């Protein structure tokens, strides 16, 4: 079974994000970048499937500028077998990403696509669902438990009421949540080996995909700073403030 794992290069989760002075976007100049944390979990799960003899090959894929190859090398160092870099300088939105991934699925013929439930930069939470719709494959989102046996998938997905269990057959699309696993750190020998693993380059045009944006972002703003809380002397004062000051009652 071949597994395709899309990964995205984003601003490191521990870096404070700053908006450009003109409000045109997020300032990424001289900012540390890393693999999207949810995608790290997806890579880890794919590697574990291979270690258990369920998967035979793990292919990482990324869409974006030349520097995205660094993110792919991280996936290779973790244990992916090879990588595909779809090179473009355009800002590719979720639908464009899903279309590119569909083209890769049609070419690579994987039986399973595992990706993070969302990217921490745009928080769209759309790509996995769109990809499943384009392929006509079953899907499980927000997965925190996963078992695959004899071509059958049992996925536990996190919902408001607890864990919902879904059962379906491959091929399928799965988006993963935080509690599925803890990604491994790439060892130095594996980092060195990753430099020799193949990274294929292609483009959206070569795949026959139009990644032109469908949405227009007009302005970015940082969220307003939260005001300090106040302590009230009684329940009655709290109710009065909620009615007359906060106006939420």
C-alpha positions in Angstrom: 0.0 0.0 0.0 1.4 3.4 -1.0 0.7 6.4 1.2 0.8 10.0 0.0 1.4 12.6 2.7 1.1 16.3 1.8 3.2 18.7 3.9 3.2 22.4 4.1 5.9 25.0 5.0 4.6 27.5 7.6 5.8 29.9 10.1 7.2 28.0 13.1 4.5 27.4 15.7 6.7 29.0 18.4 7.3 32.3 16.5 5.1 35.3 17.1 3.3 36.1 13.9 3.4 39.8 12.8 1.3 41.5 10.2 3.1 43.7 7.6 2.8 47.5 8.2 0.6 47.9 5.1 -1.7 45.1 6.1 -1.1 43.1 2.9 -0.1 39.9 4.7 2.0 38.2 7.3 5.7 39.3 7.6 7.8 36.2 6.8 11.1 38.0 6.3 13.9 36.4 8.4 11.2 34.3 10.2 11.9 30.7 11.2 9.8 28.3 9.1 8.9 24.7 9.8 6.6 21.9 8.8 3.0 22.4 9.7 2.6 20.5 13.1 -0.5 18.6 12.0 1.4 17.4 8.9 4.2 16.2 11.1 1.6 13.9 12.8 0.5 12.7 9.4 4.1 11.9 8.4 4.6 10.0 11.6 1.5 8.0 11.2 2.4 7.0 7.6 5.9 5.9 8.8 4.3 3.8 11.6 2.1 2.1 9.0 5.2 1.2 7.1 7.0 0.0 10.2 4.0 -2.3 10.9 4.2 -3.7 7.4 0.8 -2.1 6.3 2.3 0.5 4.0 5.0 -0.3 1.5 6.0 3.2 0.5 5.6 6.7 1.9 5.6 9.6 -0.5 5.8 13.2 0.8 4.5 16.1 -1.3 4.6 19.8 -1.0 3.4 22.8 -3.0 5.2 26.1 -3.0 8.4 28.0 -3.5 11.9 26.6 -3.8 12.4 26.6 0.0 9.7 24.0 0.5 12.3 21.4 -0.3 13.6 22.0 3.2 10.2 20.8 4.6 10.3 17.8 2.3 13.8 16.9 3.5 12.4 16.9 7.1 9.8 14.4 6.0 12.5 12.3 4.3 14.6 12.4 7.5 11.7 11.3 9.6 11.4 8.2 7.3 9.5 9.0 4.1 10.9 7.2 1.1 10.8 9.9 -1.6 9.3 13.3 -2.2 7.5 15.4 -4.8 7.9 19.2 -4.9 5.3 21.0 -7.0 7.1 24.3 -7.5 5.2 27.5 -7.7 5.7 31.1 -6.5 1.9 31.6 -6.3 0.0 31.6 -3.1 -2.0 28.4 -3.5 -5.4 28.3 -1.8 -7.1 25.1 -0.5 -9.0 24.3 -3.6 -5.9 24.7 -5.7 -4.0 22.5 -3.3 -6.7 19.8 -3.5 -6.6 19.9 -7.3 -2.8 19.5 -7.4 -3.1 16.6 -4.9 -5.8 15.0 -7.0 -3.4 15.1 -10.0 -0.7 13.5 -7.9 -3.1 10.8 -6.7 -4.1 10.0 -10.3 -0.4 9.7 -11.2 1.0 8.0 -8.2 -2.0 5.8 -7.4 -1.7 5.7 -3.6 -4.3 3.8 -1.6 -4.3 6.3 1.3 -3.7 10.1 1.6 -2.9 11.3 5.1 -2.7 15.0 5.9 -3.0 17.4 8.8 -6.5 18.5 9.6 -5.5 22.1 8.9 -2.5 24.4 8.5 -1.6 26.7 11.3 -1.2 29.7 9.0 -4.6 30.0 7.3 -6.5 27.5 9.6 -8.8 26.8 6.6 -9.4 23.1 7.4 -10.6 22.5 3.8 -8.0 20.7 1.8 -8.6 17.2 3.0 -12.4 17.5 2.5 -12.0 19.0 -0.9 -9.6 16.3 -2.0 -11.9 13.5 -0.9 -14.8 15.2 -2.8 -12.7 15.6 -6.0 -11.6 11.9 -5.8 -15.0 10.5 -4.7 -13.2 8.7 -1.9 -14.4 8.1 1.7 -12.9 10.4 4.3 -12.3 10.7 8.0 -11.4 14.0 9.5 -10.0 15.0 12.9 -8.7 11.5 13.4 -7.1 10.7 16.7 -7.3 6.8 16.5 -6.5 4.8 13.4 -6.5 1.1 12.6 -6.0 -0.4 9.1 -6.3 -4.1 8.4 -7.0 -6.1 5.2 -7.9 -2.9 3.3 -10.4 -1.8 5.9 -10.1 1.3 8.0 -11.4 2.0 11.5 -10.9 5.7 12.4 -11.8 7.4 15.6 -12.5 11.1 14.9 -12.9 13.8 17.6 -16.3 15.4 17.8 -18.0 17.5 20.4 -19.6 14.5 22.1 -16.4 12.4 22.3 -15.0 10.0 19.7 -17.0 9.0 16.6 -15.9 5.6 15.0 -16.0 5.3 11.2 -15.4 2.2 9.2 -14.8 2.1 5.5 -12.6 0.6 2.8 -9.5 1.9 1.0 -8.7 4.0 -0.9 -9.5 6.9 1.4 -8.4 10.4 2.6 -7.7 10.9 6.3 -6.9 14.2 8.1 -5.3 13.8 11.5 -5.6 15.5 14.9 -3.1 16.2 17.7 -3.7 13.1 19.8 -3.1 10.5 17.1 0.6 10.2 17.9 3.8 12.1 18.9 6.1 12.8 15.9 9.6 11.5 16.2 12.7 13.7 16.0 14.9 13.0 13.0 18.3 11.6 14.0 21.5 13.0 12.5 22.2 9.9 10.5 18.7 10.0 9.0 19.1 13.7 8.2 22.3 12.9 6.3 20.5 10.0 4.5 17.6 12.3 3.6 20.0 14.3 1.4 20.4 11.3 -0.9 16.7 10.5 -1.2 15.0 11.5 -4.4 13.0 14.8 -4.6 11.1 15.1 -7.9 10.3 18.5 -9.1 7.2 19.4 -11.2 4.8 22.3 -11.6 1.0 22.8 -11.5 1.1 23.5 -15.2 2.9 20.2 -15.9 0.2 18.5 -13.9 -2.5 20.3 -15.9 -3.8 22.2 -12.8 -4.9 25.9 -12.6 -4.0 27.2 -9.1 -5.3 30.7 -9.7 -6.7 32.1 -6.4 -10.5 32.1 -6.1 -10.5 34.3 -2.9 -9.2 37.9 -2.5 -7.8 38.9 0.8 -8.2 42.7 1.2 -6.4 43.3 4.5 -4.8 41.5 7.5 -4.9 42.9 11.0 -3.6 41.6 14.4 -6.3 40.8 16.9 -7.1 43.5 19.4 -5.3 43.3 22.7 -7.4 41.8 25.5 -8.3 44.1 28.3 -7.4 43.2 31.8 -10.1 41.5 33.9 -11.8 43.0 36.9 -12.9 41.4 40.2 -16.5 42.0 41.3 -17.8 41.9 44.8 -21.0 40.0 44.3 -23.1 38.0 41.8 -25.5 41.0 41.5 -22.6 43.3 40.5 -21.5 40.7 37.9 -25.0 40.5 36.4 -25.3 44.3 36.3 -22.0 44.6 34.5 -22.9 41.9 32.0 -26.2 43.8 31.3 -25.1 47.4 31.2 -21.4 47.3 30.3 -20.8 44.1 28.3 -24.4 44.1 27.0 -24.4 40.3 26.6 -27.5 39.7 28.7 
